[in-house]
Amino acid sequence: MRLGSHLSISKGFDKAAETAMEIGANTFQFFTRNPRGGAARKIEEKEISAWQSLRQKYDLRHIVGHLPYTVNMASQSERSYAFAKMVVSEDLQRMDAAGIEYLVIHPGSHTGAGVSEGIERIIACLKEAFLPYCGQTMLLLETMAGQGTEIGSLSEIAEIMDRLNNPQNLGVCLDSCHLTGAGYDFRQPEEVDKLIEDLQNTIGLEKVKIVHLNDSRFPPGSHKDRHAKIGKGYLGKEGVLNFITHPFIRKLPLILETPVDDYREYGEEISLLRSWVEEQE
């Protein structure tokens, strides 16, 4: 099982790799730049070289960069929209240079202009900032809970991808909390099967690359994005196990984004998850 969590690279990829080892992770995610602002740390070639050696040593694969929350590809503000295009373009290049496999982005919020207009903005943004990109890092659109004016249902993501002619390096990141908010009840095993069927009929399973594994503070259909610690939310042990042991999901890298005060707390959840899976097997 490829299992890890969100970590910080503020002190360098080498420190993040060491933290991953401490908590028993064999993959991890990080913010590519300040998550509430936009400042980006320069990643020097020396750091990249050391990082490549460490990731081989520790068998760290399927590493994920996450764009800041301030990036809104559906924004109606020209200033925010220009910022989104700049960050998507720049961070694809930055992640490619560092050998990062995936870059996750929230599709965007239409802020009252309507879903159709929001999707048009997202498509135009990706045409300008993403389609010219020729690197190895894959851009992943994250599934959302449908909170407020955000865009990111399976059908909305499928429309975006279809209208861009399904680029090879554009994929999808699932989020168990967001999917719960969108209406899936993973405490029922058949609901995981339904998700897989819905993915096949909209996006295509081959486009799904990673999973954000989070319990949910709210029940299915709440359209609320509120993460809970593993086993401490609506999903509980039963729902989490139903989800992660499905034959399709269990092959994907799982990234924890649960609320913690210290990144090392993720080690407890990683151990817990591995013990649950072992018990079931």
ABEGO torsion letter per residue (X at the ends): XBBBBBBBAAAEAAAAAAAAAAAGBABBBBBABBAABABBBBBBAAAAAAAAAAAAAAGBBGBBBBBBAABBAABABAAAAAAAAAAAAAAAAAAAAAGBABBBBBAEBAGGAEAAAAAAAAAAAAAAAAAABABABBBBBBBBAGBEABBGBAAAAAAAAAAAGGBAABBBBBBAAAAAAAGBBAABAAAAAAAAAAAAAAAEAAABABBBBBBBABBBGAGBBBBBBBGABAAEAAAAAAAAABAAAAABBBBBABBBABAAAAAAAAAAAAAAAAAAX
